[in-house]
Amino acid sequence: MTLQVWLDARQPVAPDALRGRIAELVSEHPEWEAMPRAHALLLASERLMKDVLAAAPKDRQAALDLLAGDACVTYAFEAAADEPDELGALADQAMQRIARLAD
């Protein structure tokens, strides 16, 4: 199952704009298909958050990117729930990567 197919199956269904933004980013990175889903989604979130931090303060696209980045983190942990023994390590990795964005 591709990452996009997995995302499309999430319930409840996210708003169209949010789903579209995530789908756009996923389609730009076919290399993410070779990664564990949770790691690919954390990369997606990181990419979106970098865009938010680089955006002008009143850029509406930044608001959508912020929401999409948050959704990607949520989806990453939903994907990781299939392997609960790795949740702690994934959470540590996610916190470290998000903290580095502030640099």
Biopython code that builds the backbone (N, CA, C, O; Angstrom):
import numpy as np
from Bio.PDB.StructureBuilder import StructureBuilder

atoms = [
    (1, "MET", "N", (0.854, -1.175, 0.000)),
    (1, "MET", "CA", (0.000, 0.000, 0.000)),
    (1, "MET", "C", (0.898, 1.236, 0.000)),
    (1, "MET", "O", (1.815, 1.347, 0.814)),
    (2, "THR", "N", (0.632, 2.141, -0.901)),
    (2, "THR", "CA", (1.432, 3.369, -0.958)),
    (2, "THR", "C", (1.093, 4.283, 0.213)),
    (2, "THR", "O", (0.064, 4.133, 0.871)),
    (3, "LEU", "N", (1.976, 5.217, 0.446)),
    (3, "LEU", "CA", (1.740, 6.196, 1.513)),
    (3, "LEU", "C", (0.464, 6.981, 1.252)),
    (3, "LEU", "O", (-0.326, 7.204, 2.169)),
    (4, "GLN", "N", (0.256, 7.401, 0.010)),
    (4, "GLN", "CA", (-0.939, 8.190, -0.302)),
    (4, "GLN", "C", (-2.214, 7.381, -0.122)),
    (4, "GLN", "O", (-3.210, 7.899, 0.385)),
    (5, "VAL", "N", (-2.196, 6.129, -0.528)),
    (5, "VAL", "CA", (-3.378, 5.273, -0.338)),
    (5, "VAL", "C", (-3.661, 5.122, 1.155)),
    (5, "VAL", "O", (-4.817, 5.171, 1.577)),
    (6, "TRP", "N", (-2.612, 4.938, 1.952)),
    (6, "TRP", "CA", (-2.785, 4.822, 3.397)),
    (6, "TRP", "C", (-3.375, 6.112, 3.965)),
    (6, "TRP", "O", (-4.292, 6.072, 4.786)),
    (7, "LEU", "N", (-2.848, 7.251, 3.527)),
    (7, "LEU", "CA", (-3.380, 8.538, 3.999)),
    (7, "LEU", "C", (-4.840, 8.722, 3.608)),
    (7, "LEU", "O", (-5.643, 9.216, 4.400)),
    (8, "ASP", "N", (-5.182, 8.327, 2.394)),
    (8, "ASP", "CA", (-6.560, 8.471, 1.918)),
    (8, "ASP", "C", (-7.547, 7.621, 2.710)),
    (8, "ASP", "O", (-8.745, 7.905, 2.724)),
    (9, "ALA", "N", (-7.048, 6.586, 3.364)),
    (9, "ALA", "CA", (-7.920, 5.690, 4.131)),
    (9, "ALA", "C", (-8.145, 6.164, 5.570)),
    (9, "ALA", "O", (-8.913, 5.542, 6.304)),
    (10, "ARG", "N", (-7.496, 7.248, 5.984)),
    (10, "ARG", "CA", (-7.635, 7.714, 7.372)),
    (10, "ARG", "C", (-9.050, 8.202, 7.636)),
    (10, "ARG", "O", (-9.686, 8.836, 6.795)),
    (11, "GLN", "N", (-9.517, 7.883, 8.835)),
    (11, "GLN", "CA", (-10.838, 8.313, 9.293)),
    (11, "GLN", "C", (-10.678, 8.999, 10.635)),
    (11, "GLN", "O", (-9.894, 8.527, 11.459)),
    (12, "PRO", "N", (-11.364, 10.059, 10.886)),
    (12, "PRO", "CA", (-12.259, 10.754, 9.973)),
    (12, "PRO", "C", (-11.466, 11.437, 8.865)),
    (12, "PRO", "O", (-10.280, 11.729, 9.020)),
    (13, "VAL", "N", (-12.126, 11.681, 7.771)),
    (13, "VAL", "CA", (-11.495, 12.304, 6.619)),
    (13, "VAL", "C", (-11.184, 13.764, 6.956)),
    (13, "VAL", "O", (-12.033, 14.498, 7.463)),
    (14, "ALA", "N", (-9.952, 14.160, 6.661)),
    (14, "ALA", "CA", (-9.529, 15.549, 6.902)),
    (14, "ALA", "C", (-10.153, 16.466, 5.850)),
    (14, "ALA", "O", (-10.566, 15.994, 4.791)),
    (15, "PRO", "N", (-10.227, 17.760, 6.125)),
    (15, "PRO", "CA", (-10.738, 18.709, 5.133)),
    (15, "PRO", "C", (-9.938, 18.631, 3.824)),
    (15, "PRO", "O", (-8.755, 18.290, 3.820)),
    (16, "ASP", "N", (-10.607, 18.950, 2.730)),
    (16, "ASP", "CA", (-10.002, 18.829, 1.404)),
    (16, "ASP", "C", (-8.688, 19.591, 1.281)),
    (16, "ASP", "O", (-7.719, 19.058, 0.743)),
    (17, "ALA", "N", (-8.638, 20.809, 1.763)),
    (17, "ALA", "CA", (-7.415, 21.620, 1.628)),
    (17, "ALA", "C", (-6.241, 20.959, 2.355)),
    (17, "ALA", "O", (-5.118, 20.952, 1.851)),
    (18, "LEU", "N", (-6.503, 20.415, 3.519)),
    (18, "LEU", "CA", (-5.461, 19.756, 4.297)),
    (18, "LEU", "C", (-4.993, 18.479, 3.598)),
    (18, "LEU", "O", (-3.792, 18.245, 3.460)),
    (19, "ARG", "N", (-5.924, 17.675, 3.168)),
    (19, "ARG", "CA", (-5.581, 16.445, 2.438)),
    (19, "ARG", "C", (-4.817, 16.772, 1.165)),
    (19, "ARG", "O", (-3.854, 16.087, 0.819)),
    (20, "GLY", "N", (-5.243, 17.810, 0.474)),
    (20, "GLY", "CA", (-4.588, 18.202, -0.766)),
    (20, "GLY", "C", (-3.158, 18.656, -0.559)),
    (20, "GLY", "O", (-2.276, 18.329, -1.353)),
    (21, "ARG", "N", (-2.925, 19.409, 0.508)),
    (21, "ARG", "CA", (-1.562, 19.901, 0.781)),
    (21, "ARG", "C", (-0.626, 18.748, 1.104)),
    (21, "ARG", "O", (0.514, 18.719, 0.641)),
    (22, "ILE", "N", (-1.104, 17.802, 1.895)),
    (22, "ILE", "CA", (-0.278, 16.646, 2.240)),
    (22, "ILE", "C", (-0.038, 15.796, 0.994)),
    (22, "ILE", "O", (1.081, 15.333, 0.772)),
    (23, "ALA", "N", (-1.058, 15.589, 0.190)),
    (23, "ALA", "CA", (-0.912, 14.806, -1.041)),
    (23, "ALA", "C", (0.088, 15.457, -1.990)),
    (23, "ALA", "O", (0.873, 14.766, -2.639)),
    (24, "GLU", "N", (0.060, 16.773, -2.073)),
    (24, "GLU", "CA", (1.006, 17.505, -2.924)),
    (24, "GLU", "C", (2.440, 17.237, -2.481)),
    (24, "GLU", "O", (3.311, 16.960, -3.305)),
    (25, "LEU", "N", (2.673, 17.321, -1.197)),
    (25, "LEU", "CA", (4.017, 17.106, -0.668)),
    (25, "LEU", "C", (4.464, 15.658, -0.868)),
    (25, "LEU", "O", (5.598, 15.405, -1.274)),
    (26, "VAL", "N", (3.580, 14.719, -0.585)),
    (26, "VAL", "CA", (3.912, 13.303, -0.750)),
    (26, "VAL", "C", (4.252, 12.996, -2.213)),
    (26, "VAL", "O", (5.172, 12.226, -2.488)),
    (27, "SER", "N", (3.515, 13.592, -3.139)),
    (27, "SER", "CA", (3.780, 13.332, -4.556)),
    (27, "SER", "C", (5.132, 13.900, -4.999)),
    (27, "SER", "O", (5.719, 13.408, -5.963)),
    (28, "GLU", "N", (5.629, 14.922, -4.312)),
    (28, "GLU", "CA", (6.930, 15.516, -4.624)),
    (28, "GLU", "C", (8.095, 14.670, -4.107)),
    (28, "GLU", "O", (9.246, 14.910, -4.472)),
    (29, "HIS", "N", (7.799, 13.682, -3.259)),
    (29, "HIS", "CA", (8.854, 12.885, -2.625)),
    (29, "HIS", "C", (8.593, 11.383, -2.760)),
    (29, "HIS", "O", (8.282, 10.717, -1.772)),
    (30, "PRO", "N", (8.716, 10.852, -3.970)),
    (30, "PRO", "CA", (8.486, 9.418, -4.146)),
    (30, "PRO", "C", (9.474, 8.552, -3.359)),
    (30, "PRO", "O", (9.194, 7.382, -3.097)),
    (31, "GLU", "N", (10.611, 9.106, -2.986)),
    (31, "GLU", "CA", (11.595, 8.343, -2.209)),
    (31, "GLU", "C", (11.061, 7.959, -0.834)),
    (31, "GLU", "O", (11.572, 7.031, -0.207)),
    (32, "TRP", "N", (10.049, 8.660, -0.368)),
    (32, "TRP", "CA", (9.473, 8.335, 0.943)),
    (32, "TRP", "C", (8.775, 6.981, 0.949)),
    (32, "TRP", "O", (8.567, 6.398, 2.013)),
    (33, "GLU", "N", (8.414, 6.477, -0.219)),
    (33, "GLU", "CA", (7.750, 5.166, -0.291)),
    (33, "GLU", "C", (8.660, 4.052, 0.221)),
    (33, "GLU", "O", (8.171, 3.030, 0.702)),
    (34, "ALA", "N", (9.966, 4.236, 0.127)),
    (34, "ALA", "CA", (10.910, 3.208, 0.549)),
    (34, "ALA", "C", (11.163, 3.220, 2.062)),
    (34, "ALA", "O", (11.860, 2.348, 2.581)),
    (35, "MET", "N", (10.606, 4.193, 2.756)),
    (35, "MET", "CA", (10.832, 4.348, 4.199)),
    (35, "MET", "C", (9.670, 3.763, 4.989)),
    (35, "MET", "O", (8.575, 3.580, 4.459)),
    (36, "PRO", "N", (9.920, 3.470, 6.263)),
    (36, "PRO", "CA", (8.779, 3.156, 7.123)),
    (36, "PRO", "C", (7.829, 4.360, 7.111)),
    (36, "PRO", "O", (8.268, 5.510, 7.134)),
    (37, "ARG", "N", (6.559, 4.084, 7.075)),
    (37, "ARG", "CA", (5.536, 5.130, 6.953)),
    (37, "ARG", "C", (5.686, 6.224, 8.016)),
    (37, "ARG", "O", (5.584, 7.410, 7.700)),
    (38, "ALA", "N", (5.924, 5.841, 9.253)),
    (38, "ALA", "CA", (6.034, 6.831, 10.325)),
    (38, "ALA", "C", (7.193, 7.784, 10.079)),
    (38, "ALA", "O", (7.073, 8.983, 10.328)),
    (39, "HIS", "N", (8.305, 7.266, 9.595)),
    (39, "HIS", "CA", (9.467, 8.119, 9.338)),
    (39, "HIS", "C", (9.213, 9.054, 8.160)),
    (39, "HIS", "O", (9.614, 10.217, 8.194)),
    (40, "ALA", "N", (8.562, 8.564, 7.140)),
    (40, "ALA", "CA", (8.223, 9.412, 5.991)),
    (40, "ALA", "C", (7.304, 10.552, 6.421)),
    (40, "ALA", "O", (7.463, 11.685, 5.969)),
    (41, "LEU", "N", (6.358, 10.255, 7.282)),
    (41, "LEU", "CA", (5.426, 11.283, 7.736)),
    (41, "LEU", "C", (6.099, 12.302, 8.641)),
    (41, "LEU", "O", (5.726, 13.475, 8.632)),
    (42, "LEU", "N", (7.083, 11.875, 9.419)),
    (42, "LEU", "CA", (7.845, 12.847, 10.208)),
    (42, "LEU", "C", (8.664, 13.748, 9.294)),
    (42, "LEU", "O", (8.790, 14.944, 9.556)),
    (43, "LEU", "N", (9.222, 13.186, 8.224)),
    (43, "LEU", "CA", (9.934, 14.019, 7.253)),
    (43, "LEU", "C", (8.987, 15.020, 6.605)),
    (43, "LEU", "O", (9.344, 16.180, 6.398)),
    (44, "ALA", "N", (7.787, 14.570, 6.289)),
    (44, "ALA", "CA", (6.793, 15.477, 5.703)),
    (44, "ALA", "C", (6.482, 16.616, 6.662)),
    (44, "ALA", "O", (6.404, 17.774, 6.252)),
    (45, "SER", "N", (6.307, 16.293, 7.921)),
    (45, "SER", "CA", (6.021, 17.326, 8.916)),
    (45, "SER", "C", (7.179, 18.301, 9.035)),
    (45, "SER", "O", (6.977, 19.513, 9.106)),
    (46, "GLU", "N", (8.381, 17.771, 9.057)),
    (46, "GLU", "CA", (9.566, 18.619, 9.165)),
    (46, "GLU", "C", (9.652, 19.574, 7.968)),
    (46, "GLU", "O", (9.940, 20.760, 8.133)),
    (47, "ARG", "N", (9.406, 19.060, 6.790)),
    (47, "ARG", "CA", (9.447, 19.897, 5.583)),
    (47, "ARG", "C", (8.400, 21.010, 5.655)),
    (47, "ARG", "O", (8.688, 22.164, 5.338)),
    (48, "LEU", "N", (7.196, 20.657, 6.072)),
    (48, "LEU", "CA", (6.130, 21.650, 6.182)),
    (48, "LEU", "C", (6.461, 22.705, 7.232)),
    (48, "LEU", "O", (6.213, 23.891, 7.016)),
    (49, "MET", "N", (7.013, 22.291, 8.353)),
    (49, "MET", "CA", (7.345, 23.245, 9.405)),
    (49, "MET", "C", (8.473, 24.181, 8.973)),
    (49, "MET", "O", (8.492, 25.347, 9.367)),
    (50, "LYS", "N", (9.411, 23.682, 8.170)),
    (50, "LYS", "CA", (10.450, 24.564, 7.633)),
    (50, "LYS", "C", (9.820, 25.637, 6.751)),
    (50, "LYS", "O", (10.235, 26.796, 6.780)),
    (51, "ASP", "N", (8.822, 25.247, 5.971)),
    (51, "ASP", "CA", (8.121, 26.222, 5.129)),
    (51, "ASP", "C", (7.390, 27.258, 5.980)),
    (51, "ASP", "O", (7.378, 28.444, 5.651)),
    (52, "VAL", "N", (6.786, 26.808, 7.068)),
    (52, "VAL", "CA", (6.085, 27.733, 7.969)),
    (52, "VAL", "C", (7.064, 28.739, 8.553)),
    (52, "VAL", "O", (6.795, 29.940, 8.574)),
    (53, "LEU", "N", (8.188, 28.249, 9.022)),
    (53, "LEU", "CA", (9.169, 29.139, 9.653)),
    (53, "LEU", "C", (9.789, 30.120, 8.662)),
    (53, "LEU", "O", (10.227, 31.203, 9.052)),
    (54, "ALA", "N", (9.828, 29.751, 7.395)),
    (54, "ALA", "CA", (10.414, 30.623, 6.373)),
    (54, "ALA", "C", (9.399, 31.603, 5.779)),
    (54, "ALA", "O", (9.783, 32.535, 5.072)),
    (55, "ALA", "N", (8.133, 31.404, 6.053)),
    (55, "ALA", "CA", (7.074, 32.209, 5.437)),
    (55, "ALA", "C", (6.951, 33.583, 6.080)),
    (55, "ALA", "O", (7.375, 33.811, 7.213)),
    (56, "ALA", "N", (6.355, 34.483, 5.315)),
    (56, "ALA", "CA", (6.017, 35.803, 5.846)),
    (56, "ALA", "C", (4.957, 35.641, 6.933)),
    (56, "ALA", "O", (4.143, 34.720, 6.866)),
    (57, "PRO", "N", (4.953, 36.528, 7.939)),
    (57, "PRO", "CA", (4.033, 36.371, 9.076)),
    (57, "PRO", "C", (2.554, 36.243, 8.718)),
    (57, "PRO", "O", (1.820, 35.552, 9.425)),
    (58, "LYS", "N", (2.101, 36.875, 7.661)),
    (58, "LYS", "CA", (0.673, 36.836, 7.347)),
    (58, "LYS", "C", (0.370, 35.987, 6.111)),
    (58, "LYS", "O", (-0.676, 36.159, 5.485)),
    (59, "ASP", "N", (1.256, 35.093, 5.763)),
    (59, "ASP", "CA", (1.080, 34.221, 4.603)),
    (59, "ASP", "C", (0.056, 33.138, 4.935)),
    (59, "ASP", "O", (0.297, 32.307, 5.811)),
    (60, "ARG", "N", (-1.076, 33.141, 4.247)),
    (60, "ARG", "CA", (-2.135, 32.164, 4.519)),
    (60, "ARG", "C", (-1.698, 30.736, 4.221)),
    (60, "ARG", "O", (-2.156, 29.799, 4.875)),
    (61, "GLN", "N", (-0.816, 30.562, 3.241)),
    (61, "GLN", "CA", (-0.317, 29.220, 2.940)),
    (61, "GLN", "C", (0.410, 28.644, 4.151)),
    (61, "GLN", "O", (0.376, 27.436, 4.383)),
    (62, "ALA", "N", (1.061, 29.504, 4.918)),
    (62, "ALA", "CA", (1.773, 29.048, 6.108)),
    (62, "ALA", "C", (0.807, 28.446, 7.127)),
    (62, "ALA", "O", (1.150, 27.488, 7.820)),
    (63, "ALA", "N", (-0.380, 28.998, 7.217)),
    (63, "ALA", "CA", (-1.371, 28.444, 8.150)),
    (63, "ALA", "C", (-1.762, 27.031, 7.728)),
    (63, "ALA", "O", (-1.878, 26.138, 8.568)),
    (64, "LEU", "N", (-1.964, 26.832, 6.437)),
    (64, "LEU", "CA", (-2.297, 25.495, 5.936)),
    (64, "LEU", "C", (-1.126, 24.541, 6.155)),
    (64, "LEU", "O", (-1.325, 23.390, 6.543)),
    (65, "ASP", "N", (0.095, 25.019, 5.905)),
    (65, "ASP", "CA", (1.274, 24.175, 6.123)),
    (65, "ASP", "C", (1.414, 23.793, 7.594)),
    (65, "ASP", "O", (1.796, 22.665, 7.908)),
    (66, "LEU", "N", (1.109, 24.723, 8.494)),
    (66, "LEU", "CA", (1.175, 24.428, 9.925)),
    (66, "LEU", "C", (0.194, 23.316, 10.294)),
    (66, "LEU", "O", (0.550, 22.377, 11.006)),
    (67, "LEU", "N", (-1.025, 23.428, 9.812)),
    (67, "LEU", "CA", (-2.034, 22.394, 10.088)),
    (67, "LEU", "C", (-1.649, 21.062, 9.450)),
    (67, "LEU", "O", (-1.833, 20.005, 10.053)),
    (68, "ALA", "N", (-1.119, 21.113, 8.235)),
    (68, "ALA", "CA", (-0.716, 19.883, 7.551)),
    (68, "ALA", "C", (0.470, 19.232, 8.275)),
    (68, "ALA", "O", (0.534, 18.008, 8.388)),
    (69, "GLY", "N", (1.398, 20.047, 8.759)),
    (69, "GLY", "CA", (2.527, 19.509, 9.517)),
    (69, "GLY", "C", (2.077, 18.824, 10.790)),
    (69, "GLY", "O", (2.572, 17.753, 11.138)),
    (70, "ASP", "N", (1.142, 19.441, 11.478)),
    (70, "ASP", "CA", (0.574, 18.838, 12.687)),
    (70, "ASP", "C", (-0.122, 17.522, 12.350)),
    (70, "ASP", "O", (0.019, 16.538, 13.076)),
    (71, "ALA", "N", (-0.863, 17.506, 11.265)),
    (71, "ALA", "CA", (-1.553, 16.284, 10.850)),
    (71, "ALA", "C", (-0.555, 15.177, 10.513)),
    (71, "ALA", "O", (-0.794, 14.010, 10.821)),
    (72, "CYS", "N", (0.555, 15.537, 9.885)),
    (72, "CYS", "CA", (1.557, 14.529, 9.527)),
    (72, "CYS", "C", (2.175, 13.888, 10.765)),
    (72, "CYS", "O", (2.451, 12.688, 10.767)),
    (73, "VAL", "N", (2.396, 14.676, 11.820)),
    (73, "VAL", "CA", (2.912, 14.099, 13.067)),
    (73, "VAL", "C", (1.881, 13.136, 13.655)),
    (73, "VAL", "O", (2.225, 12.042, 14.101)),
    (74, "THR", "N", (0.632, 13.550, 13.650)),
    (74, "THR", "CA", (-0.438, 12.675, 14.150)),
    (74, "THR", "C", (-0.494, 11.392, 13.347)),
    (74, "THR", "O", (-0.588, 10.305, 13.918)),
    (75, "TYR", "N", (-0.436, 11.505, 12.021)),
    (75, "TYR", "CA", (-0.457, 10.317, 11.163)),
    (75, "TYR", "C", (0.776, 9.447, 11.397)),
    (75, "TYR", "O", (0.682, 8.221, 11.333)),
    (76, "ALA", "N", (1.921, 10.054, 11.665)),
    (76, "ALA", "CA", (3.139, 9.283, 11.924)),
    (76, "ALA", "C", (2.948, 8.382, 13.137)),
    (76, "ALA", "O", (3.344, 7.216, 13.125)),
    (77, "PHE", "N", (2.341, 8.928, 14.180)),
    (77, "PHE", "CA", (2.135, 8.114, 15.374)),
    (77, "PHE", "C", (1.010, 7.103, 15.180)),
    (77, "PHE", "O", (1.025, 6.035, 15.792)),
    (78, "GLU", "N", (0.055, 7.425, 14.352)),
    (78, "GLU", "CA", (-0.974, 6.441, 14.012)),
    (78, "GLU", "C", (-0.329, 5.275, 13.261)),
    (78, "GLU", "O", (-0.636, 4.114, 13.531)),
    (79, "ALA", "N", (0.555, 5.582, 12.327)),
    (79, "ALA", "CA", (1.246, 4.533, 11.581)),
    (79, "ALA", "C", (2.147, 3.713, 12.504)),
    (79, "ALA", "O", (2.238, 2.492, 12.374)),
    (80, "ALA", "N", (2.803, 4.387, 13.425)),
    (80, "ALA", "CA", (3.722, 3.705, 14.336)),
    (80, "ALA", "C", (3.003, 2.833, 15.348)),
    (80, "ALA", "O", (3.617, 1.949, 15.946)),
    (81, "ALA", "N", (1.738, 3.059, 15.547)),
    (81, "ALA", "CA", (0.979, 2.268, 16.527)),
    (81, "ALA", "C", (0.962, 0.786, 16.165)),
    (81, "ALA", "O", (0.689, -0.062, 17.014)),
    (82, "ASP", "N", (1.252, 0.480, 14.905)),
    (82, "ASP", "CA", (1.318, -0.926, 14.494)),
    (82, "ASP", "C", (2.535, -1.626, 15.085)),
    (82, "ASP", "O", (2.585, -2.856, 15.119)),
    (83, "GLU", "N", (3.522, -0.853, 15.554)),
    (83, "GLU", "CA", (4.724, -1.393, 16.178)),
    (83, "GLU", "C", (4.957, -0.666, 17.509)),
    (83, "GLU", "O", (5.849, 0.177, 17.608)),
    (84, "PRO", "N", (4.156, -0.994, 18.529)),
    (84, "PRO", "CA", (4.193, -0.230, 19.785)),
    (84, "PRO", "C", (5.541, -0.239, 20.491)),
    (84, "PRO", "O", (5.832, 0.680, 21.256)),
    (85, "ASP", "N", (6.371, -1.250, 20.256)),
    (85, "ASP", "CA", (7.680, -1.275, 20.906)),
    (85, "ASP", "C", (8.583, -0.143, 20.437)),
    (85, "ASP", "O", (9.560, 0.184, 21.110)),
    (86, "GLU", "N", (8.271, 0.458, 19.296)),
    (86, "GLU", "CA", (9.109, 1.512, 18.738)),
    (86, "GLU", "C", (8.555, 2.914, 18.985)),
    (86, "GLU", "O", (9.162, 3.898, 18.561)),
    (87, "LEU", "N", (7.418, 3.019, 19.662)),
    (87, "LEU", "CA", (6.805, 4.334, 19.873)),
    (87, "LEU", "C", (7.680, 5.280, 20.685)),
    (87, "LEU", "O", (7.773, 6.463, 20.357)),
    (88, "GLY", "N", (8.312, 4.791, 21.720)),
    (88, "GLY", "CA", (9.163, 5.638, 22.552)),
    (88, "GLY", "C", (10.320, 6.228, 21.764)),
    (88, "GLY", "O", (10.607, 7.420, 21.874)),
    (89, "ALA", "N", (10.979, 5.404, 20.976)),
    (89, "ALA", "CA", (12.103, 5.874, 20.158)),
    (89, "ALA", "C", (11.621, 6.862, 19.105)),
    (89, "ALA", "O", (12.292, 7.856, 18.827)),
    (90, "LEU", "N", (10.470, 6.593, 18.525)),
    (90, "LEU", "CA", (9.919, 7.507, 17.525)),
    (90, "LEU", "C", (9.580, 8.854, 18.161)),
    (90, "LEU", "O", (9.840, 9.902, 17.571)),
    (91, "ALA", "N", (9.012, 8.828, 19.343)),
    (91, "ALA", "CA", (8.676, 10.079, 20.034)),
    (91, "ALA", "C", (9.941, 10.882, 20.341)),
    (91, "ALA", "O", (9.957, 12.100, 20.165)),
    (92, "ASP", "N", (10.992, 10.214, 20.794)),
    (92, "ASP", "CA", (12.254, 10.904, 21.060)),
    (92, "ASP", "C", (12.812, 11.525, 19.785)),
    (92, "ASP", "O", (13.243, 12.678, 19.778)),
    (93, "GLN", "N", (12.797, 10.749, 18.714)),
    (93, "GLN", "CA", (13.309, 11.241, 17.440)),
    (93, "GLN", "C", (12.489, 12.437, 16.956)),
    (93, "GLN", "O", (13.050, 13.424, 16.481)),
    (94, "ALA", "N", (11.181, 12.352, 17.073)),
    (94, "ALA", "CA", (10.314, 13.446, 16.631)),
    (94, "ALA", "C", (10.593, 14.715, 17.430)),
    (94, "ALA", "O", (10.687, 15.798, 16.853)),
    (95, "MET", "N", (10.727, 14.596, 18.736)),
    (95, "MET", "CA", (10.997, 15.776, 19.563)),
    (95, "MET", "C", (12.333, 16.411, 19.200)),
    (95, "MET", "O", (12.437, 17.635, 19.119)),
    (96, "GLN", "N", (13.350, 15.593, 18.983)),
    (96, "GLN", "CA", (14.667, 16.126, 18.627)),
    (96, "GLN", "C", (14.630, 16.844, 17.279)),
    (96, "GLN", "O", (15.211, 17.919, 17.127)),
    (97, "ARG", "N", (13.951, 16.252, 16.310)),
    (97, "ARG", "CA", (13.890, 16.850, 14.988)),
    (97, "ARG", "C", (13.086, 18.153, 15.002)),
    (97, "ARG", "O", (13.466, 19.124, 14.347)),
    (98, "ILE", "N", (12.010, 18.173, 15.725)),
    (98, "ILE", "CA", (11.201, 19.393, 15.812)),
    (98, "ILE", "C", (11.973, 20.488, 16.535)),
    (98, "ILE", "O", (11.928, 21.650, 16.131)),
    (99, "ALA", "N", (12.680, 20.124, 17.602)),
    (99, "ALA", "CA", (13.467, 21.120, 18.348)),
    (99, "ALA", "C", (14.566, 21.719, 17.465)),
    (99, "ALA", "O", (14.865, 22.907, 17.586)),
    (100, "ARG", "N", (15.163, 20.934, 16.596)),
    (100, "ARG", "CA", (16.229, 21.443, 15.719)),
    (100, "ARG", "C", (15.700, 22.461, 14.716)),
    (100, "ARG", "O", (16.467, 23.277, 14.205)),
    (101, "LEU", "N", (14.424, 22.425, 14.433)),
    (101, "LEU", "CA", (13.848, 23.384, 13.484)),
    (101, "LEU", "C", (13.970, 24.818, 13.979)),
    (101, "LEU", "O", (14.017, 25.748, 13.174)),
    (102, "ALA", "N", (14.020, 25.004, 15.263)),
    (102, "ALA", "CA", (14.103, 26.346, 15.834)),
    (102, "ALA", "C", (15.484, 26.978, 15.636)),
    (102, "ALA", "O", (15.637, 28.191, 15.784)),
    (103, "ASP", "N", (16.467, 26.176, 15.309)),
    (103, "ASP", "CA", (17.828, 26.718, 15.098)),
    (103, "ASP", "C", (17.931, 27.525, 13.841)),
    (103, "ASP", "O", (19.003, 28.043, 13.527)),
]
sb = StructureBuilder()
sb.init_structure("model")
sb.init_model(0)
sb.init_chain("A")
sb.init_seg("    ")
for serial, (resi, resn, name, xyz) in enumerate(atoms, 1):
    if name == "N":
        sb.init_residue(resn, " ", resi, " ")
    sb.init_atom(name, np.array(xyz, "f"), 0.0, 1.0, " ", f" {name:<3s}", serial, name[0])
structure = sb.get_structure()
